[in-house]
Amino acid sequence: MSCCHNQAPVATIEGAVRIGLIGNPNAGKSTLFNALTGLNAKVGNYPGVTVARYVGTAKVDGREVVIEDLPGTYSLDPISPDEQVVAETLDLDSGERPDGVVVVLDATSLQRSLGLLSHALQLGLPTYAVLTFADELARRQGSIDPAALSEALGIPVLMVTAGHGAQVMDLKRELLDPASWSRPVVTPPITPSAINGWIASVLEAAKHKPAVVDDRTRRIDAVLLHPVLGFIIFLVAMFLFFQTIFTVAAPIQDLIGDGFGALGELVSEHVGIDWLAGLLAGGIIGGVGGVLEFIPQIALLFLLLGLFESTGYMARVAYLMDRLMGKAGLEGRAFIAMLSSLACAVPGIMATRTLPSARDRLATMMTAPLMTCSARLPVYTLLVAMLIPSESRIWIFGTQGVVMFAMYLLGAVGAMAAAWVFKFLLRGKGPALPFYMEMPSYRLPSWREVGRSVWDACWIFLRRVGGIILALSIALWILLSLPVASEDRMTAAGVDIDDEVAVAQYQLDNSIAAGVGKAIQPVFEPLGFDWRITVGLVAAMGAREVFVATMAQVTAAEDEEDPQAELTEMTWLSGPHEGELLFTPGVIAGLLLYFAFALQCTSTVAALKRESGSWKWPAIAFVYMTAMAWIAAFIGKLVVGALVG
Amino acid sequence: MGGERIHPRRTGDPLTVRWVGVELGGVGTVTSCPGALGEWLASGRITAITAELHSVWVSLACDEWAEVGGQVHEMLVEVQHHVGEIGFTADAHLLERVTDDVLNSSLASYIASHGGDIRILDTDGDHVRLDMGGACKHCAAATLTMHGRIQSELRSRLGEHIHVASDEEHESIWNRFRLRGRATTV
């Protein structure tokens, strides 16, 4: 939703109180923002900058308060575009100056947070301090007296813990009247040493006991954060994980596949109307069932990500990667965005908001889709199973698992390399910004949290299947089944109308989908893709998993008995390669590489447009990634073809 | 950091600010001091400077704290380097003022949350007498509040020689047994 010039028509209500929310990144500011505004937030862009703007309304006592979640900053002395935005919005001359400012302070790092507060108080606006992570502070044997802190600061202070609705309600009421908030009698000093003195004095008066790093965390971190050992441990963990996916998920996957196969047969037998049976068995069950098989993989992937997050290991990984990312010109925080992209590039792109530098943000956004997202997983699983027999082993490890791991590694390396190139191309002013992050203590995973994220992921996957994948499957089925070939036409073409397989193949080869596929085919022919694969690729632009659905439909259309085996034996239907095996190892390798690099997801394109503020960047992403995919597939096909055949 | 470990606080008077953390090396009214602070004091721009052990009350004549706060901050930091040159006289009203501050800011919420209503009856040198009213009147822990909290807070701010006592009529049985013939060591 944007008008011309890509300026966000951000929600403002005449006469409503306007509050600005500022705080360090990761201080829990956005969580608070969500708690205050519920789902009433609109996303836009600040004019001229690639910084997303979040404005929402909080409803309290029948009135509305407009709250703006300003980008996380460490100080109001801007050194990056985001901090610039905050400084400008809060500036005296800004027409957008809020009526009051809420400063979110992380109670476990008050020494640092109060620095930002001291800057904020210079603005002369009514200021309210909210202390977050109170529970974390208590858990780490720290403490603070909020009432005493309020006295010392001269402004109101509220301590909150995430998830406590009553506190948020209290805060909301306070927001109605910023003019009534107490103000400090003298603004804090401005020189660094004086500010530090002020902070120390205030914290002493507030009886502050800083949080301690708990011992267990420290000891574990001595190993897991070790620059070499820690990194190796991470790689080993990821490797073992992919092994598990194939050993544990595969049998479940087969069960589901068999189940759908049986269901499809049942439908074909019992549904009298031919075309309906075809639609149900082929279009819906065949297409959608083919994708649903991969729920075990999805569930396992999110289980892993959830465990990382819940135990606190995720932050360590980001820290370890920081050094590596540094070589690509990025920082550890970019890694979090990239790691999120393993689930789906859309939240990964949105996670780039945490990057202080707009250049970093853009470079990360444009390359995060190269990370192996969960939608690629079904495609990879299918192709790898076709390429490598399940019994194959490298030493004690299943080769299939090894190849999967390699594909994920390829995605990661590709993303970093591309990011490096982007940073180089986008080079401009600005020093390297410091990166530091809070490491939460290690804790046992919250099974509720992890279970929740696995459930959410599966649910989102199911929704995708029930939504866009189902729609595309039906559309494809229609396009593959029309026009219905008449018997005369077939006889004239030399097809034996009693041979069901031949009839089905002719039908397929002359359908609308075939027409479209064959028109585009020349582009992909050097890669060894025929029109069916081409149609699959085009359909996959809506959702990558649809490729699997397409292949399932195409093979079911030809021979409904055993679609799985059909795939490996598919041959070219017409043209110069007629009769040759379609899925040669070279072609499969090429397909794998194509999927690794191509941008095939309308949701990602939409997210890129939203976060970057224009169509220019998603267009560039589409072009460069498709080109990369084509070239990689070509090389892959050549090399593997030469090696194996 | 040294003398910069300070922060300002409002008092009941808009012209007076208490600077917590300032240590001038003495207690009472400041009669003379070196540097810019001394100049302001002498010229009357600052009407009074009264020191506790770890904070100082500064009253302006007519300037706005919002405007000169930063300057006063710097002057206070500076003067702490020259504590030997500061002259003091005893301030008879200081004890009352500090007790008032303790009762109405630091301990106010504690007292109120227990339903207490404590007021100053009178002060005499180092002694202050309180009227423990409200719920405090019949509370067995009144002495504890008085000595444990109020007295210790006053002593930390003005020195160990401060004594807090309550009106005798309000002594409970426990207090009578404790006070007879024995020094309370709370």
Chai-1 contact restraints between the chains, C-beta under 6 A:
chainA,res_idxA,chainB,res_idxB,connection_type,confidence,min_distance_angstrom,max_distance_angstrom,comment,restraint_id
A,A147,B,S109,contact,1.0,0.0,6.0,A-B,restraint_1
A,A152,B,H7,contact,1.0,0.0,6.0,A-B,restraint_2
A,V185,B,P8,contact,1.0,0.0,6.0,A-B,restraint_3
A,V185,B,R10,contact,1.0,0.0,6.0,A-B,restraint_4
A,V185,B,V17,contact,1.0,0.0,6.0,A-B,restraint_5
A,V185,B,W65,contact,1.0,0.0,6.0,A-B,restraint_6
A,V186,B,P8,contact,1.0,0.0,6.0,A-B,restraint_7
A,V186,B,W65,contact,1.0,0.0,6.0,A-B,restraint_8
A,V186,B,G69,contact,1.0,0.0,6.0,A-B,restraint_9
A,P189,B,H73,contact,1.0,0.0,6.0,A-B,restraint_10
A,A194,B,E4,contact,1.0,0.0,6.0,A-B,restraint_11
A,G197,B,M1,contact,1.0,0.0,6.0,A-B,restraint_12
A,G197,B,E4,contact,1.0,0.0,6.0,A-B,restraint_13
A,G197,B,R5,contact,1.0,0.0,6.0,A-B,restraint_14
A,W198,B,H7,contact,1.0,0.0,6.0,A-B,restraint_15
A,A200,B,R5,contact,1.0,0.0,6.0,A-B,restraint_16
A,S201,B,R5,contact,1.0,0.0,6.0,A-B,restraint_17
A,S201,B,I6,contact,1.0,0.0,6.0,A-B,restraint_18
A,S201,B,H7,contact,1.0,0.0,6.0,A-B,restraint_19
A,S201,B,G21,contact,1.0,0.0,6.0,A-B,restraint_20
A,V202,B,H7,contact,1.0,0.0,6.0,A-B,restraint_21
